[in-house]
């Protein structure tokens, strides 16, 4: 996994995060920084990896979360059940450890700094990304699990829509809905027309 950050993110915070991830995960910190000029420049860290990095290392743990989310999907939102799901799945799994490290990193950053995870597809610079919006470790664990669960379906959609050859203008943006469904948005690289699709949990099973 590679970390790319805007200029305002302290390098020491990234190094601490990298050390907390070891030995379960490897993190490559991009030495260059992104400087964005505007009245209020955005602040973010993008954690980007190939699909195999997410799936091979975390798919088995993700499946445990998804089984619990699907079981009660008709009764409650995945966010409302996050703590119960964590208790059922167990607190020692790798997704939980990754979520704990993300929450620790967030505590060392400005409140306006976004943490974004994603894939280096369809483009290395404008890939597929989701901004982590969870407010606690339990919710964040479920959020990461859902992201991993959807990766094969997202890659299939990218292929079906021809987004490898006809690259989107600024990447592919993912948003998790309260039902556990995944909203996918991108803008055509030529016309800038907005496209939107929604994947249901069962679509990615």
Order of alpha helices (4+ residues) and beta strands (2+ residues): beta-alpha-beta-beta-alpha-alpha-alpha-beta-beta-alpha-beta-beta-beta
